[in-house]
Amino acid sequence: MFLRPEYLFDYPIITVGIAVIVFCFGACIGSFLNVVIFRIPKGESLVKSNSHCMTCGEPIKWYDLFPIFSWLALRGKCRGCGEKISRRYPLVESLTGLVFVATLFKFSLSWAFIITAVFFSVIIATAFMDWDTQEMDVPILLIGGVLSVPAYFLTDIATLKERLIGAVIVSIPFLIIALITKGIGMGDVILMACAGAYLGYKGIVVAAFFGIIIAAVVGMIIKKVKKQSKFAFGPWLCIGIFFGTLFGNQLFDMYASLLRV
């Protein structure tokens, strides 16, 4: 633990200062995630080409690369051609910053905060890529699973046994559904396996519960409004994973205690 939780919550000035720094850092990570989200599905390199306008191709100047603020300063338009810049960019940057702050308040400044922030970065990139293409990038998903190794040694999020159970308790039923009905993609299966290895069985069960409920509600809305039943399942599972990571153990234990009454 780098900073004890009581310092984080008992001293408002420290709390606000650290939260602002973490938000800004998260927004910078979100800026990189935008590159990942747009380039990986197209097979483009993440490092060989500079950031550029998606319409005119003009390279973006360094002073237009500040997360959120540059988009606001340019009023959402390219400095070169004047075409609109997608609101997705500040959205992902702001979301990542807020997620990092939420992670900070959950884990304080610790290894759990650092590793979980990286894990959430994987989840955010996965959610938006699936939203755009209805496909997930397996190597990126596997990064989330690999993070369970340092998380096991450096955090107390879950024990080894809980992680092993977590890796299969949701992903196996999902695999069966995918093979029988084709209603779930293999990306969803791998996502829940990797997330389960990171969260343990308590967190992933809560994540699946929230993800399925949210997806069901969204699915009914899409079917009613757009008259179609096909939509990306992954983004809603990713929202469930967020809740499962931050509150899964507590919610699972609370429910289990109610059953024992």
N, C-alpha and C positions, 0 to 999 in steps of 0.2 A: 504494500500500500504506500503510494507516494504522498498522499495527503489524507489524513483521517477525516471521515465523514463529518464529525462534529465541527471541524474547522470550516468545512464547506457550507454548512447550514447555519452556523451560529454567528458568522461574521458577514453581514450583507455586502459590504464593500468587496470583500474577497470573492464572494459568490458571484456578484454581478461582473466583476472584472474577468474572472476565469470563464464564466459563461459566454461573455462577448468574444473572448479570444478563441474559445472552442467553436463558437458559431462561425466566426470568420474562417477558421481552419477548415471546418466542415464544408463551408461554401466553396472554398478552393478545391477541396476533394470533389465536390459536386460538379465543378467546372470540368475536371478531368473525366468524371463519370459521363458527362454529356458527350465527350469525344468517344468514349467506349461504346455508349449506347448507339450512336449514329454510325460509327465506323466498323465495328465488329460484324454486324449483319451484312455489310457490304464487302467484307473481306479486305478492307483498307488497313494500312499500317497505322499503329498508334503513335509512332515516333518519326517516321520518315518524311511526313509532310506537315507543314505548319497549319495552324488554325486558319480557316478561310471562309469567306461567305459562300453559303450553299447555292446562291443564285448566280453571282458574277465570278466567283472564284478568287476574288481579290484577297490577298493575305491580310489578316487582321493585325493591326498595329498593337504593340505591347500595351499602350495606354488604353486600349479598348478591351483588354482582357481581364479587367477587375470584375470578379463575380458580382452579379446582381447590379452593382452601381453603374457599370459600363452600359448595360442594357437600358437602365433608367435614363442615363445621361444622353444616350443616342435615341431615346424615345422608341426603342424597339425597332430601329431601322438600321440598315447597313450604311456606314459612312460613305462608301463608294457609290453604290448604285441606288440607294434609297429604298430597296425592297425590305419588307418587314422581316424581322428576325423572330423566330418562333418563341412564344412565351414559355416553351418547354425549358429553355436554358435557365432563366432565373427561377423557374419552378423547381427544377432538380437541385439547383444550388441552394435555394432556401430550404427545401425539404431536407437535404443532407445536413445542413447546418443545424436545423431543429432536431433532427434525429441524434446528432452528436451531442447536443445539449441534454436531451432526454437520457442518453446513455451516461453522461456525466453525472446527472442527479441520481441515477440508479447505482452506479458503481464507484462514484467519486473518482479521484485521480489514482488509477491503479492499472495493473496489467489487464484486469477484466475490462476496464474502459477501453484501453487501446485495442485489444484483440476484438472486442465486440464492435467497436467502431469500424474496423476493417471488415468484419463479418456483415455488418449492416450495409456497407458500401457495395459488397457483392450482391446483397439482396435488392438494393435499389436499382443497380444496373440490370439485374435479371428481370425485375418487375417491368421496367420500361421497355426493355428489348422484347419481352413477351407481349406487351401491350401493342407494340408496333408491328411485330412480325408473326405473333403466335408461335414463336420458336424460342428456345433457350440455348445459350451457348454452354455446352457441357464443360469445357475447360474452366470457365468462370465459376460454374456451379461447384466443380471439384475443389476450387480454392476455398470455398466455404466449408467443405468437408475437411480439408487439410488443416484448417484453422482449429479444428477440435483437438489436434495434437498439442500445440502450445497452450491451448485453453485448459487442457487436462492438467498440465504440469504447473501452470502459473495462476490458475483461478480455481474457485470452488463452486463454479456454476453447476457442475454435475460430476458424479463419480464415473469411473470407467464402466462399471456395470450398467449404470443409467444411460450412458452414451451408446453402448452396444445395443441395448434394448430400444433406445430412441431411434437408432438407425433403421430398424426394421418394423417397429410397431405400427407405423403409419404407411411407410413406403411399400411394404408387402401387400396390404389390402389395396393400395393404389395400383400396384402392378397387376394384381388379379383383375381389377376393374378395367385397366387399360387393355389387357389381353382379351377380355371377354366382350366388352362393350365398345371399345375404342373411344369412350367418352373422356378419357384422361390421356394425356400425352406422356411419353417416356421422360420428357423434361420435368414434368410435375413429380414423377416418381423419384428421379434423381435429386430434385430439389428437396423433397421431404426426407430422403435418406441422409443427405449431407447436413441439412438443418437439424435432423434428429440426432446425428452424431455430435453436433455442437451443443444442442440444448439439453439432451437427455430425454427420457420418455415423458416426464411431466410437462416440460416446456413444449414438446412437439405435439402432444395430445391437445393441449390448450390451443396451440397454433392451428392445428387442423380444424378444431371446433370453430374458432373464430373465422378462419379462412373459408370454410364451407358455408357457414351461415351468411357471411357477407357476399360470397359468390352467388348463393341462391337468390338473395334479394336483388342483387345487380342483374342476374340473369332474367328474373321476372320483369324487371323494369325494361331491359333491352328488348325482350320479347314483345312487350306491350307497345313500346314506342317505335322500335325499328322493325318489328315483325320478323325477327330472326332469333334463332336460338344458339347460334355459334358465337362464342366469345372467348377471350383469353382467360384461363383459369388461374394462371401463375400470379398475376398482380395481387389478387385477393388472398392467395395463399401467403404471399410475401407480407401483406398487412397482418395476417394472422401470426406469422413468424415474429414480426416486430412485437406484438402483444405477448406472445409466448416467451420471448426472450426476457422482456422486462418484468412480466407478472406471472409467468407460467407456473413456477414452483409454488408461489403463494396461492394462486387460484386452485391449483390441483389439490394441494393439501387442505384448503378450506372445504372443497367439495368432498374430499375423502373423509374429513372429520364429520361432516353432516351426515354421511352415509353410516357412520359408526354410532350416531346418536340413537 
